[in-house]
Amino acid sequence: MTTNVRETQDLELALLRRGVDERVAESERCGRCRRTPLVGESIYFYEGGTMLCELCRERERQPPLSKGLKHGPAFGHTIRIADRRAA
């Protein structure tokens, strides 16, 4: 079975674009500047579910309802070592 090199490249490109689009859709973005906060950056939540990054928070007059921390993709999926030795 022979495949056209151009068809293979088109398929690879389509799969790559689909993966990037899915990843971007899942990411949290600032409600004002649309920037994706960096891992470890503080994020702030306001009424209506709006999330603002650290940079845009200073322009907001209202105080945030809550504050959070931007976690990396491995958050919650890493191994936690529990020390179960007798104290």
PDB file of N, CA, C and O in Angstrom:
ATOM      1  N   MET A   1       0.845  -1.181   0.000  1.00  0.00           N
ATOM      2  CA  MET A   1       0.000   0.000   0.000  1.00  0.00           C
ATOM      3  C   MET A   1       0.890   1.244   0.000  1.00  0.00           C
ATOM      4  O   MET A   1       1.721   1.417   0.892  1.00  0.00           O
ATOM      5  N   THR A   2       0.722   2.071  -0.959  1.00  0.00           N
ATOM      6  CA  THR A   2       1.516   3.287  -1.045  1.00  0.00           C
ATOM      7  C   THR A   2       0.660   4.475  -0.634  1.00  0.00           C
ATOM      8  O   THR A   2      -0.529   4.549  -0.943  1.00  0.00           O
ATOM      9  N   THR A   3       1.289   5.388   0.062  1.00  0.00           N
ATOM     10  CA  THR A   3       0.586   6.608   0.467  1.00  0.00           C
ATOM     11  C   THR A   3       1.309   7.797  -0.128  1.00  0.00           C
ATOM     12  O   THR A   3       2.531   7.807  -0.282  1.00  0.00           O
ATOM     13  N   ASN A   4       0.545   8.754  -0.443  1.00  0.00           N
ATOM     14  CA  ASN A   4       1.090   9.985  -0.986  1.00  0.00           C
ATOM     15  C   ASN A   4       1.731  10.768   0.160  1.00  0.00           C
ATOM     16  O   ASN A   4       1.108  10.952   1.205  1.00  0.00           O
ATOM     17  N   VAL A   5       2.947  11.220  -0.024  1.00  0.00           N
ATOM     18  CA  VAL A   5       3.668  11.966   1.008  1.00  0.00           C
ATOM     19  C   VAL A   5       2.909  13.239   1.359  1.00  0.00           C
ATOM     20  O   VAL A   5       2.845  13.628   2.525  1.00  0.00           O
ATOM     21  N   ARG A   6       2.346  13.873   0.373  1.00  0.00           N
ATOM     22  CA  ARG A   6       1.588  15.120   0.601  1.00  0.00           C
ATOM     23  C   ARG A   6       0.355  14.858   1.467  1.00  0.00           C
ATOM     24  O   ARG A   6       0.033  15.657   2.346  1.00  0.00           O
ATOM     25  N   GLU A   7      -0.333  13.744   1.222  1.00  0.00           N
ATOM     26  CA  GLU A   7      -1.513  13.390   2.025  1.00  0.00           C
ATOM     27  C   GLU A   7      -1.117  13.125   3.471  1.00  0.00           C
ATOM     28  O   GLU A   7      -1.836  13.518   4.390  1.00  0.00           O
ATOM     29  N   THR A   8       0.013  12.466   3.683  1.00  0.00           N
ATOM     30  CA  THR A   8       0.494  12.194   5.036  1.00  0.00           C
ATOM     31  C   THR A   8       0.835  13.496   5.750  1.00  0.00           C
ATOM     32  O   THR A   8       0.498  13.662   6.922  1.00  0.00           O
ATOM     33  N   GLN A   9       1.488  14.406   5.069  1.00  0.00           N
ATOM     34  CA  GLN A   9       1.833  15.690   5.676  1.00  0.00           C
ATOM     35  C   GLN A   9       0.574  16.492   6.006  1.00  0.00           C
ATOM     36  O   GLN A   9       0.509  17.133   7.056  1.00  0.00           O
ATOM     37  N   ASP A  10      -0.417  16.463   5.129  1.00  0.00           N
ATOM     38  CA  ASP A  10      -1.675  17.168   5.387  1.00  0.00           C
ATOM     39  C   ASP A  10      -2.382  16.588   6.600  1.00  0.00           C
ATOM     40  O   ASP A  10      -2.934  17.328   7.415  1.00  0.00           O
ATOM     41  N   LEU A  11      -2.367  15.259   6.722  1.00  0.00           N
ATOM     42  CA  LEU A  11      -3.002  14.607   7.878  1.00  0.00           C
ATOM     43  C   LEU A  11      -2.275  14.979   9.163  1.00  0.00           C
ATOM     44  O   LEU A  11      -2.915  15.302  10.164  1.00  0.00           O
ATOM     45  N   GLU A  12      -0.953  14.938   9.146  1.00  0.00           N
ATOM     46  CA  GLU A  12      -0.178  15.312  10.334  1.00  0.00           C
ATOM     47  C   GLU A  12      -0.452  16.752  10.743  1.00  0.00           C
ATOM     48  O   GLU A  12      -0.605  17.044  11.929  1.00  0.00           O
ATOM     49  N   LEU A  13      -0.513  17.640   9.779  1.00  0.00           N
ATOM     50  CA  LEU A  13      -0.786  19.051  10.060  1.00  0.00           C
ATOM     51  C   LEU A  13      -2.191  19.240  10.632  1.00  0.00           C
ATOM     52  O   LEU A  13      -2.380  20.022  11.564  1.00  0.00           O
ATOM     53  N   ALA A  14      -3.167  18.536  10.086  1.00  0.00           N
ATOM     54  CA  ALA A  14      -4.543  18.631  10.582  1.00  0.00           C
ATOM     55  C   ALA A  14      -4.639  18.116  12.015  1.00  0.00           C
ATOM     56  O   ALA A  14      -5.320  18.725  12.841  1.00  0.00           O
ATOM     57  N   LEU A  15      -3.972  17.014  12.323  1.00  0.00           N
ATOM     58  CA  LEU A  15      -3.985  16.470  13.683  1.00  0.00           C
ATOM     59  C   LEU A  15      -3.284  17.409  14.659  1.00  0.00           C
ATOM     60  O   LEU A  15      -3.739  17.581  15.790  1.00  0.00           O
ATOM     61  N   LEU A  16      -2.185  18.012  14.229  1.00  0.00           N
ATOM     62  CA  LEU A  16      -1.477  18.964  15.083  1.00  0.00           C
ATOM     63  C   LEU A  16      -2.353  20.177  15.378  1.00  0.00           C
ATOM     64  O   LEU A  16      -2.445  20.606  16.528  1.00  0.00           O
ATOM     65  N   ARG A  17      -2.990  20.729  14.361  1.00  0.00           N
ATOM     66  CA  ARG A  17      -3.869  21.889  14.570  1.00  0.00           C
ATOM     67  C   ARG A  17      -5.029  21.554  15.492  1.00  0.00           C
ATOM     68  O   ARG A  17      -5.392  22.355  16.353  1.00  0.00           O
ATOM     69  N   ARG A  18      -5.613  20.376  15.318  1.00  0.00           N
ATOM     70  CA  ARG A  18      -6.727  19.968  16.175  1.00  0.00           C
ATOM     71  C   ARG A  18      -6.280  19.851  17.628  1.00  0.00           C
ATOM     72  O   ARG A  18      -6.994  20.278  18.535  1.00  0.00           O
ATOM     73  N   GLY A  19      -5.106  19.277  17.851  1.00  0.00           N
ATOM     74  CA  GLY A  19      -4.583  19.144  19.205  1.00  0.00           C
ATOM     75  C   GLY A  19      -4.311  20.489  19.851  1.00  0.00           C
ATOM     76  O   GLY A  19      -4.619  20.688  21.026  1.00  0.00           O
ATOM     77  N   VAL A  20      -3.738  21.410  19.098  1.00  0.00           N
ATOM     78  CA  VAL A  20      -3.455  22.748  19.625  1.00  0.00           C
ATOM     79  C   VAL A  20      -4.757  23.474  19.933  1.00  0.00           C
ATOM     80  O   VAL A  20      -4.868  24.122  20.974  1.00  0.00           O
ATOM     81  N   ASP A  21      -5.741  23.378  19.050  1.00  0.00           N
ATOM     82  CA  ASP A  21      -7.035  24.031  19.276  1.00  0.00           C
ATOM     83  C   ASP A  21      -7.716  23.487  20.526  1.00  0.00           C
ATOM     84  O   ASP A  21      -8.296  24.254  21.294  1.00  0.00           O
ATOM     85  N   GLU A  22      -7.654  22.175  20.740  1.00  0.00           N
ATOM     86  CA  GLU A  22      -8.262  21.575  21.930  1.00  0.00           C
ATOM     87  C   GLU A  22      -7.551  22.041  23.191  1.00  0.00           C
ATOM     88  O   GLU A  22      -8.196  22.322  24.202  1.00  0.00           O
ATOM     89  N   ARG A  23      -6.248  22.123  23.138  1.00  0.00           N
ATOM     90  CA  ARG A  23      -5.486  22.544  24.309  1.00  0.00           C
ATOM     91  C   ARG A  23      -5.759  24.006  24.650  1.00  0.00           C
ATOM     92  O   ARG A  23      -5.886  24.354  25.824  1.00  0.00           O
ATOM     93  N   VAL A  24      -5.850  24.851  23.649  1.00  0.00           N
ATOM     94  CA  VAL A  24      -6.129  26.271  23.872  1.00  0.00           C
ATOM     95  C   VAL A  24      -7.528  26.448  24.452  1.00  0.00           C
ATOM     96  O   VAL A  24      -7.733  27.304  25.313  1.00  0.00           O
ATOM     97  N   ALA A  25      -8.482  25.661  23.997  1.00  0.00           N
ATOM     98  CA  ALA A  25      -9.853  25.772  24.485  1.00  0.00           C
ATOM     99  C   ALA A  25      -9.949  25.400  25.963  1.00  0.00           C
ATOM    100  O   ALA A  25     -10.801  25.927  26.678  1.00  0.00           O
ATOM    101  N   GLU A  26      -9.081  24.497  26.428  1.00  0.00           N
ATOM    102  CA  GLU A  26      -9.108  24.062  27.820  1.00  0.00           C
ATOM    103  C   GLU A  26      -8.419  25.035  28.767  1.00  0.00           C
ATOM    104  O   GLU A  26      -8.696  25.021  29.966  1.00  0.00           O
ATOM    105  N   SER A  27      -7.537  25.871  28.260  1.00  0.00           N
ATOM    106  CA  SER A  27      -6.732  26.722  29.128  1.00  0.00           C
ATOM    107  C   SER A  27      -7.540  27.896  29.677  1.00  0.00           C
ATOM    108  O   SER A  27      -8.470  28.400  29.046  1.00  0.00           O
ATOM    109  N   GLU A  28      -7.144  28.304  30.875  1.00  0.00           N
ATOM    110  CA  GLU A  28      -7.767  29.473  31.482  1.00  0.00           C
ATOM    111  C   GLU A  28      -7.107  30.712  30.900  1.00  0.00           C
ATOM    112  O   GLU A  28      -5.883  30.782  30.788  1.00  0.00           O
ATOM    113  N   ARG A  29      -7.920  31.681  30.535  1.00  0.00           N
ATOM    114  CA  ARG A  29      -7.396  32.934  29.983  1.00  0.00           C
ATOM    115  C   ARG A  29      -7.952  34.104  30.785  1.00  0.00           C
ATOM    116  O   ARG A  29      -9.048  34.038  31.342  1.00  0.00           O
ATOM    117  N   CYS A  30      -7.177  35.159  30.827  1.00  0.00           N
ATOM    118  CA  CYS A  30      -7.592  36.372  31.515  1.00  0.00           C
ATOM    119  C   CYS A  30      -8.806  36.962  30.804  1.00  0.00           C
ATOM    120  O   CYS A  30      -8.854  36.997  29.574  1.00  0.00           O
ATOM    121  N   GLY A  31      -9.777  37.421  31.571  1.00  0.00           N
ATOM    122  CA  GLY A  31     -10.981  37.990  31.008  1.00  0.00           C
ATOM    123  C   GLY A  31     -10.778  39.345  30.354  1.00  0.00           C
ATOM    124  O   GLY A  31     -11.633  39.799  29.595  1.00  0.00           O
ATOM    125  N   ARG A  32      -9.666  39.993  30.636  1.00  0.00           N
ATOM    126  CA  ARG A  32      -9.420  41.315  30.067  1.00  0.00           C
ATOM    127  C   ARG A  32      -8.413  41.269  28.920  1.00  0.00           C
ATOM    128  O   ARG A  32      -8.713  41.749  27.826  1.00  0.00           O
ATOM    129  N   CYS A  33      -7.239  40.709  29.143  1.00  0.00           N
ATOM    130  CA  CYS A  33      -6.187  40.741  28.118  1.00  0.00           C
ATOM    131  C   CYS A  33      -6.088  39.445  27.311  1.00  0.00           C
ATOM    132  O   CYS A  33      -5.339  39.386  26.336  1.00  0.00           O
ATOM    133  N   ARG A  34      -6.834  38.407  27.704  1.00  0.00           N
ATOM    134  CA  ARG A  34      -6.868  37.099  27.031  1.00  0.00           C
ATOM    135  C   ARG A  34      -5.533  36.361  27.107  1.00  0.00           C
ATOM    136  O   ARG A  34      -5.306  35.418  26.350  1.00  0.00           O
ATOM    137  N   ARG A  35      -4.658  36.776  28.002  1.00  0.00           N
ATOM    138  CA  ARG A  35      -3.367  36.122  28.192  1.00  0.00           C
ATOM    139  C   ARG A  35      -3.547  34.881  29.058  1.00  0.00           C
ATOM    140  O   ARG A  35      -4.372  34.882  29.972  1.00  0.00           O
ATOM    141  N   THR A  36      -2.792  33.832  28.785  1.00  0.00           N
ATOM    142  CA  THR A  36      -2.805  32.643  29.628  1.00  0.00           C
ATOM    143  C   THR A  36      -1.817  32.864  30.766  1.00  0.00           C
ATOM    144  O   THR A  36      -0.631  33.069  30.509  1.00  0.00           O
ATOM    145  N   PRO A  37      -2.274  32.827  32.021  1.00  0.00           N
ATOM    146  CA  PRO A  37      -1.358  33.046  33.147  1.00  0.00           C
ATOM    147  C   PRO A  37      -0.276  31.969  33.203  1.00  0.00           C
ATOM    148  O   PRO A  37      -0.502  30.826  32.804  1.00  0.00           O
ATOM    149  N   LEU A  38       0.878  32.339  33.694  1.00  0.00           N
ATOM    150  CA  LEU A  38       1.995  31.421  33.834  1.00  0.00           C
ATOM    151  C   LEU A  38       1.787  30.516  35.042  1.00  0.00           C
ATOM    152  O   LEU A  38       1.074  30.881  35.976  1.00  0.00           O
ATOM    153  N   VAL A  39       2.401  29.346  35.029  1.00  0.00           N
ATOM    154  CA  VAL A  39       2.333  28.434  36.164  1.00  0.00           C
ATOM    155  C   VAL A  39       2.942  29.127  37.372  1.00  0.00           C
ATOM    156  O   VAL A  39       4.047  29.665  37.296  1.00  0.00           O
ATOM    157  N   GLY A  40       2.216  29.112  38.489  1.00  0.00           N
ATOM    158  CA  GLY A  40       2.664  29.765  39.712  1.00  0.00           C
ATOM    159  C   GLY A  40       2.178  31.191  39.863  1.00  0.00           C
ATOM    160  O   GLY A  40       2.393  31.808  40.907  1.00  0.00           O
ATOM    161  N   GLU A  41       1.529  31.727  38.847  1.00  0.00           N
ATOM    162  CA  GLU A  41       1.020  33.103  38.900  1.00  0.00           C
ATOM    163  C   GLU A  41      -0.315  33.141  39.639  1.00  0.00           C
ATOM    164  O   GLU A  41      -1.121  32.217  39.524  1.00  0.00           O
ATOM    165  N   SER A  42      -0.543  34.203  40.390  1.00  0.00           N
ATOM    166  CA  SER A  42      -1.817  34.382  41.075  1.00  0.00           C
ATOM    167  C   SER A  42      -2.895  34.763  40.074  1.00  0.00           C
ATOM    168  O   SER A  42      -2.663  35.563  39.167  1.00  0.00           O
ATOM    169  N   ILE A  43      -4.082  34.180  40.248  1.00  0.00           N
ATOM    170  CA  ILE A  43      -5.239  34.525  39.421  1.00  0.00           C
ATOM    171  C   ILE A  43      -6.374  34.926  40.348  1.00  0.00           C
ATOM    172  O   ILE A  43      -6.466  34.439  41.474  1.00  0.00           O
ATOM    173  N   TYR A  44      -7.238  35.815  39.872  1.00  0.00           N
ATOM    174  CA  TYR A  44      -8.285  36.397  40.700  1.00  0.00           C
ATOM    175  C   TYR A  44      -9.636  36.199  40.034  1.00  0.00           C
ATOM    176  O   TYR A  44      -9.779  36.389  38.826  1.00  0.00           O
ATOM    177  N   PHE A  45     -10.628  35.816  40.834  1.00  0.00           N
ATOM    178  CA  PHE A  45     -11.965  35.531  40.324  1.00  0.00           C
ATOM    179  C   PHE A  45     -12.935  36.610  40.800  1.00  0.00           C
ATOM    180  O   PHE A  45     -12.935  37.009  41.965  1.00  0.00           O
ATOM    181  N   TYR A  46     -13.766  37.071  39.855  1.00  0.00           N
ATOM    182  CA  TYR A  46     -14.724  38.135  40.129  1.00  0.00           C
ATOM    183  C   TYR A  46     -16.139  37.652  39.830  1.00  0.00           C
ATOM    184  O   TYR A  46     -16.336  36.534  39.353  1.00  0.00           O
ATOM    185  N   GLU A  47     -17.111  38.497  40.114  1.00  0.00           N
ATOM    186  CA  GLU A  47     -18.516  38.168  39.842  1.00  0.00           C
ATOM    187  C   GLU A  47     -18.706  37.789  38.385  1.00  0.00           C
ATOM    188  O   GLU A  47     -18.033  38.317  37.500  1.00  0.00           O
ATOM    189  N   GLY A  48     -19.625  36.874  38.146  1.00  0.00           N
ATOM    190  CA  GLY A  48     -19.914  36.439  36.789  1.00  0.00           C
ATOM    191  C   GLY A  48     -18.915  35.424  36.263  1.00  0.00           C
ATOM    192  O   GLY A  48     -18.947  35.090  35.079  1.00  0.00           O
ATOM    193  N   GLY A  49     -18.020  34.923  37.123  1.00  0.00           N
ATOM    194  CA  GLY A  49     -17.049  33.929  36.704  1.00  0.00           C
ATOM    195  C   GLY A  49     -15.850  34.480  35.967  1.00  0.00           C
ATOM    196  O   GLY A  49     -15.074  33.715  35.394  1.00  0.00           O
ATOM    197  N   THR A  50     -15.681  35.797  35.968  1.00  0.00           N
ATOM    198  CA  THR A  50     -14.548  36.407  35.278  1.00  0.00           C
ATOM    199  C   THR A  50     -13.261  36.130  36.046  1.00  0.00           C
ATOM    200  O   THR A  50     -13.211  36.279  37.267  1.00  0.00           O
ATOM    201  N   MET A  51     -12.230  35.730  35.325  1.00  0.00           N
ATOM    202  CA  MET A  51     -10.925  35.513  35.921  1.00  0.00           C
ATOM    203  C   MET A  51      -9.961  36.536  35.343  1.00  0.00           C
ATOM    204  O   MET A  51      -9.922  36.744  34.130  1.00  0.00           O
ATOM    205  N   LEU A  52      -9.180  37.180  36.215  1.00  0.00           N
ATOM    206  CA  LEU A  52      -8.187  38.149  35.769  1.00  0.00           C
ATOM    207  C   LEU A  52      -6.797  37.710  36.215  1.00  0.00           C
ATOM    208  O   LEU A  52      -6.627  37.099  37.270  1.00  0.00           O
ATOM    209  N   CYS A  53      -5.818  38.033  35.395  1.00  0.00           N
ATOM    210  CA  CYS A  53      -4.432  37.710  35.732  1.00  0.00           C
ATOM    211  C   CYS A  53      -3.888  38.759  36.702  1.00  0.00           C
ATOM    212  O   CYS A  53      -4.555  39.745  37.016  1.00  0.00           O
ATOM    213  N   GLU A  54      -2.684  38.526  37.159  1.00  0.00           N
ATOM    214  CA  GLU A  54      -2.031  39.438  38.093  1.00  0.00           C
ATOM    215  C   GLU A  54      -1.861  40.834  37.500  1.00  0.00           C
ATOM    216  O   GLU A  54      -1.980  41.830  38.214  1.00  0.00           O
ATOM    217  N   LEU A  55      -1.588  40.910  36.214  1.00  0.00           N
ATOM    218  CA  LEU A  55      -1.348  42.210  35.570  1.00  0.00           C
ATOM    219  C   LEU A  55      -2.627  43.040  35.451  1.00  0.00           C
ATOM    220  O   LEU A  55      -2.593  44.258  35.630  1.00  0.00           O
ATOM    221  N   CYS A  56      -3.751  42.390  35.150  1.00  0.00           N
ATOM    222  CA  CYS A  56      -5.009  43.118  34.950  1.00  0.00           C
ATOM    223  C   CYS A  56      -5.765  43.374  36.249  1.00  0.00           C
ATOM    224  O   CYS A  56      -6.677  44.200  36.278  1.00  0.00           O
ATOM    225  N   ARG A  57      -5.407  42.690  37.300  1.00  0.00           N
ATOM    226  CA  ARG A  57      -6.105  42.856  38.580  1.00  0.00           C
ATOM    227  C   ARG A  57      -5.986  44.277  39.102  1.00  0.00           C
ATOM    228  O   ARG A  57      -6.923  44.795  39.710  1.00  0.00           O
ATOM    229  N   GLU A  58      -4.864  44.903  38.876  1.00  0.00           N
ATOM    230  CA  GLU A  58      -4.639  46.258  39.388  1.00  0.00           C
ATOM    231  C   GLU A  58      -5.574  47.285  38.763  1.00  0.00           C
ATOM    232  O   GLU A  58      -5.847  48.320  39.370  1.00  0.00           O
ATOM    233  N   ARG A  59      -6.065  47.015  37.562  1.00  0.00           N
ATOM    234  CA  ARG A  59      -6.983  47.952  36.893  1.00  0.00           C
ATOM    235  C   ARG A  59      -8.433  47.782  37.357  1.00  0.00           C
ATOM    236  O   ARG A  59      -9.268  48.650  37.102  1.00  0.00           O
ATOM    237  N   GLU A  60      -8.728  46.696  38.019  1.00  0.00           N
ATOM    238  CA  GLU A  60     -10.099  46.412  38.462  1.00  0.00           C
ATOM    239  C   GLU A  60     -10.381  47.158  39.763  1.00  0.00           C
ATOM    240  O   GLU A  60      -9.586  47.104  40.701  1.00  0.00           O
ATOM    241  N   ARG A  61     -11.511  47.852  39.814  1.00  0.00           N
ATOM    242  CA  ARG A  61     -11.870  48.626  41.006  1.00  0.00           C
ATOM    243  C   ARG A  61     -12.450  47.753  42.109  1.00  0.00           C
ATOM    244  O   ARG A  61     -12.222  48.006  43.292  1.00  0.00           O
ATOM    245  N   GLN A  62     -13.198  46.726  41.721  1.00  0.00           N
ATOM    246  CA  GLN A  62     -13.844  45.842  42.694  1.00  0.00           C
ATOM    247  C   GLN A  62     -12.827  44.854  43.271  1.00  0.00           C
ATOM    248  O   GLN A  62     -11.916  44.420  42.565  1.00  0.00           O
ATOM    249  N   PRO A  63     -12.976  44.498  44.548  1.00  0.00           N
ATOM    250  CA  PRO A  63     -12.093  43.463  45.104  1.00  0.00           C
ATOM    251  C   PRO A  63     -12.502  42.088  44.563  1.00  0.00           C
ATOM    252  O   PRO A  63     -13.679  41.868  44.281  1.00  0.00           O
ATOM    253  N   PRO A  64     -11.553  41.168  44.414  1.00  0.00           N
ATOM    254  CA  PRO A  64     -11.899  39.846  43.895  1.00  0.00           C
ATOM    255  C   PRO A  64     -12.698  39.034  44.914  1.00  0.00           C
ATOM    256  O   PRO A  64     -12.560  39.229  46.122  1.00  0.00           O
ATOM    257  N   LEU A  65     -13.538  38.117  44.412  1.00  0.00           N
ATOM    258  CA  LEU A  65     -14.273  37.209  45.287  1.00  0.00           C
ATOM    259  C   LEU A  65     -13.338  36.162  45.876  1.00  0.00           C
ATOM    260  O   LEU A  65     -13.484  35.772  47.034  1.00  0.00           O
ATOM    261  N   SER A  66     -12.382  35.712  45.081  1.00  0.00           N
ATOM    262  CA  SER A  66     -11.407  34.743  45.568  1.00  0.00           C
ATOM    263  C   SER A  66     -10.123  34.861  44.763  1.00  0.00           C
ATOM    264  O   SER A  66     -10.079  35.464  43.690  1.00  0.00           O
ATOM    265  N   LYS A  67      -9.082  34.261  45.325  1.00  0.00           N
ATOM    266  CA  LYS A  67      -7.762  34.289  44.704  1.00  0.00           C
ATOM    267  C   LYS A  67      -7.303  32.847  44.548  1.00  0.00           C
ATOM    268  O   LYS A  67      -7.576  32.010  45.409  1.00  0.00           O
ATOM    269  N   GLY A  68      -6.612  32.555  43.462  1.00  0.00           N
ATOM    270  CA  GLY A  68      -6.104  31.210  43.239  1.00  0.00           C
ATOM    271  C   GLY A  68      -4.691  31.251  42.714  1.00  0.00           C
ATOM    272  O   GLY A  68      -4.092  32.315  42.559  1.00  0.00           O
ATOM    273  N   LEU A  69      -4.167  30.068  42.441  1.00  0.00           N
ATOM    274  CA  LEU A  69      -2.829  29.927  41.914  1.00  0.00           C
ATOM    275  C   LEU A  69      -2.911  29.080  40.658  1.00  0.00           C
ATOM    276  O   LEU A  69      -3.558  28.032  40.660  1.00  0.00           O
ATOM    277  N   LYS A  70      -2.275  29.512  39.603  1.00  0.00           N
ATOM    278  CA  LYS A  70      -2.276  28.765  38.349  1.00  0.00           C
ATOM    279  C   LYS A  70      -1.374  27.551  38.515  1.00  0.00           C
ATOM    280  O   LYS A  70      -0.180  27.685  38.784  1.00  0.00           O
ATOM    281  N   HIS A  71      -1.953  26.367  38.353  1.00  0.00           N
ATOM    282  CA  HIS A  71      -1.209  25.122  38.498  1.00  0.00           C
ATOM    283  C   HIS A  71      -0.758  24.613  37.142  1.00  0.00           C
ATOM    284  O   HIS A  71      -1.338  24.953  36.111  1.00  0.00           O
ATOM    285  N   GLY A  72       0.273  23.805  37.156  1.00  0.00           N
ATOM    286  CA  GLY A  72       0.785  23.190  35.934  1.00  0.00           C
ATOM    287  C   GLY A  72      -0.067  22.002  35.520  1.00  0.00           C
ATOM    288  O   GLY A  72      -0.957  21.590  36.264  1.00  0.00           O
ATOM    289  N   PRO A  73       0.193  21.450  34.347  1.00  0.00           N
ATOM    290  CA  PRO A  73      -0.611  20.343  33.844  1.00  0.00           C
ATOM    291  C   PRO A  73      -0.488  19.066  34.664  1.00  0.00           C
ATOM    292  O   PRO A  73      -1.369  18.209  34.588  1.00  0.00           O
ATOM    293  N   ALA A  74       0.574  18.913  35.443  1.00  0.00           N
ATOM    294  CA  ALA A  74       0.758  17.702  36.235  1.00  0.00           C
ATOM    295  C   ALA A  74       0.086  17.798  37.609  1.00  0.00           C
ATOM    296  O   ALA A  74       0.125  16.837  38.377  1.00  0.00           O
ATOM    297  N   PHE A  75      -0.524  18.933  37.927  1.00  0.00           N
ATOM    298  CA  PHE A  75      -1.133  19.112  39.247  1.00  0.00           C
ATOM    299  C   PHE A  75      -2.241  18.083  39.454  1.00  0.00           C
ATOM    300  O   PHE A  75      -3.162  17.971  38.645  1.00  0.00           O
ATOM    301  N   GLY A  76      -2.137  17.347  40.534  1.00  0.00           N
ATOM    302  CA  GLY A  76      -3.128  16.330  40.855  1.00  0.00           C
ATOM    303  C   GLY A  76      -2.841  14.974  40.232  1.00  0.00           C
ATOM    304  O   GLY A  76      -3.540  14.002  40.519  1.00  0.00           O
ATOM    305  N   HIS A  77      -1.828  14.897  39.387  1.00  0.00           N
ATOM    306  CA  HIS A  77      -1.500  13.634  38.728  1.00  0.00           C
ATOM    307  C   HIS A  77      -0.113  13.129  39.098  1.00  0.00           C
ATOM    308  O   HIS A  77       0.369  12.165  38.504  1.00  0.00           O
ATOM    309  N   THR A  78       0.529  13.759  40.061  1.00  0.00           N
ATOM    310  CA  THR A  78       1.872  13.350  40.452  1.00  0.00           C
ATOM    311  C   THR A  78       1.802  12.417  41.646  1.00  0.00           C
ATOM    312  O   THR A  78       0.760  12.298  42.290  1.00  0.00           O
ATOM    313  N   ILE A  79       2.889  11.769  41.932  1.00  0.00           N
ATOM    314  CA  ILE A  79       2.943  10.821  43.047  1.00  0.00           C
ATOM    315  C   ILE A  79       3.183  11.591  44.337  1.00  0.00           C
ATOM    316  O   ILE A  79       4.061  12.451  44.414  1.00  0.00           O
ATOM    317  N   ARG A  80       2.395  11.269  45.336  1.00  0.00           N
ATOM    318  CA  ARG A  80       2.572  11.889  46.644  1.00  0.00           C
ATOM    319  C   ARG A  80       3.129  10.829  47.579  1.00  0.00           C
ATOM    320  O   ARG A  80       2.539   9.759  47.729  1.00  0.00           O
ATOM    321  N   ILE A  81       4.259  11.118  48.207  1.00  0.00           N
ATOM    322  CA  ILE A  81       4.868  10.178  49.138  1.00  0.00           C
ATOM    323  C   ILE A  81       4.304  10.482  50.526  1.00  0.00           C
ATOM    324  O   ILE A  81       4.422  11.595  51.040  1.00  0.00           O
ATOM    325  N   ALA A  82       3.696   9.470  51.106  1.00  0.00           N
ATOM    326  CA  ALA A  82       3.117   9.621  52.443  1.00  0.00           C
ATOM    327  C   ALA A  82       4.021   8.897  53.435  1.00  0.00           C
ATOM    328  O   ALA A  82       4.260   7.697  53.304  1.00  0.00           O
ATOM    329  N   ASP A  83       4.514   9.617  54.412  1.00  0.00           N
ATOM    330  CA  ASP A  83       5.368   9.026  55.442  1.00  0.00           C
ATOM    331  C   ASP A  83       4.465   8.356  56.470  1.00  0.00           C
ATOM    332  O   ASP A  83       3.775   9.038  57.229  1.00  0.00           O
ATOM    333  N   ARG A  84       4.464   7.025  56.501  1.00  0.00           N
ATOM    334  CA  ARG A  84       3.593   6.282  57.406  1.00  0.00           C
ATOM    335  C   ARG A  84       4.374   5.618  58.536  1.00  0.00           C
ATOM    336  O   ARG A  84       3.894   4.669  59.155  1.00  0.00           O
ATOM    337  N   ARG A  85       5.561   6.114  58.796  1.00  0.00           N
ATOM    338  CA  ARG A  85       6.342   5.573  59.911  1.00  0.00           C
ATOM    339  C   ARG A  85       5.743   6.066  61.219  1.00  0.00           C
ATOM    340  O   ARG A  85       5.158   7.146  61.291  1.00  0.00           O
ATOM    341  N   ALA A  86       5.903   5.255  62.234  1.00  0.00           N
ATOM    342  CA  ALA A  86       5.412   5.654  63.568  1.00  0.00           C
ATOM    343  C   ALA A  86       6.217   6.850  64.059  1.00  0.00           C
ATOM    344  O   ALA A  86       7.441   6.887  63.936  1.00  0.00           O
ATOM    345  N   ALA A  87       5.513   7.817  64.612  1.00  0.00           N
ATOM    346  CA  ALA A  87       6.175   9.043  65.066  1.00  0.00           C
ATOM    347  C   ALA A  87       6.793   8.871  66.418  1.00  0.00           C
ATOM    348  O   ALA A  87       7.391   9.808  66.947  1.00  0.00           O
TER     349      ALA A  87
END
